[in-house]
Amino acid sequence: MEIPTHRAEMQQEDASGRAQEAGSCGLRGEILRSIDFVRAVHEFAHVEHVCAARWITQLGVSVAQGNVLLQLNEVADVSASDLAKALGLSKASVGRVVRSLTVLRLVEAPADPFDRRATALRLTELGRSICAHLLQIRRAANAEVLAGIDENDLMLFVRILHRMKTNAQRIRPFEMHRLFANAVQ
């Protein structure tokens, strides 16, 4: 999708005095490129989320349940609090999902023998089986998504995304107004 701009704003003169597109230089071109890039990443993430929801729900679990199962597959015997931190969710949300997974007999939460208040969440045999299917489907989907992409390009893209995430995490909410004001001047 094109961002509407004035043609005059998108041109500048090079050293010889000829007009050239400002898509590769200048603050406006830089802002437009970053907006297009972020929009493309966001659109891809949305499409990937919708597709993942389709294949996760085919196994009889919700997306939230699938995410908890996959996280528990990575780290066994974890507290609900640590699980919530790892997933970036509230303890209440994780608690609801864990309760539903316990009812489905996909997760168990035995009490700690030394501290009856603490529980360590882990997958049941059925939960591990569901995770194995989830991972198999995820690997096949990832292979299709990444088909035809050079490994070096992919690694560069991953480094760029990590840098963007780090940069975005550094922006404080009160700085957004200043950044926006500077961008539109």
Order of alpha helices (4+ residues) and beta strands (2+ residues): beta-beta-alpha-alpha-alpha-alpha-beta-beta-alpha-alpha-alpha
